[in-house]
Amino acid sequence: MTDFVPAVPGSRSIAARALICAALARGDSRITNLPDCDDTDAIRACLAGSTKAPFAPRNGVLDCNASGTTMRFVAVQIGRAHV
């Protein structure tokens, strides 16, 4: 059972926030209407390649590609894990 189901507009920035929130949330999350773009692919790949809590790379590397949005969110979450 999903506790919260946001409908995300086709914005890559809002999609990144929704994906990070889902990664940090307890339980299952379902996000719909994610835009098909490089930024969304990059953040999904980084989240898939990391542990949930604390947020850290499984293989030592999280490739954000050329996505500044992804890099900003991922850097903050990794920083939080090491405070």
Secondary structure, DSSP 8 states (H G I E B T S, - for coil): --S---B--S-HHHHHHHHHHHHHSSS----B----SHHHHHHHHHHHTB-SSS--BSSS----TT-HHHHHHHHHHHHHHT-
